[in-house]
Amino acid sequence: MSHPIERLNPAVRYADATGFCGLIHAVEVPAVEAGDIRAQTTSMLEQLETTLEKAGSGKDRLLMATLYLVDMADYEGMNEAWTAWLPTGCAPARACVQVVRLANPDWRVEIAVTAAQA
């Protein structure tokens, strides 16, 4: 039996999220291009929370997160926003890597997550 793949707001090159067999996969970037890493991370996480909810999940259902930083000097500031956003006791497996650049040169952070559907 084939399981359907669900796509949230699919566009030509990507969807806001995809769901398959009870798992949600999503990627978010900052909605604001100005500001420091805390502002960009907070903006990105607010969008991610909305996307997860629309896909039938939530930030308390995260299984894996991969954060991409242009500059590892931003690590502590990103972590401050992450810690303030994530519910206590709900930390997913997580990786944080430095990249040379992101698709928009003003972005300092990007995140890819896998979450369980509620």
Buried (B, 14 or more C-beta within 10 A) or exposed (E): EEEEEBBBEEEEEEBBBBBEEEBBBBBBBBEEBEBEBBBBBBBBBBBBBEBBEBBBBBBBBBEBBBBBBBEEEBBEBBBBBBEEBBEEEEEBEBEBEEEEEBEEEEBBBBBBBBBBBE
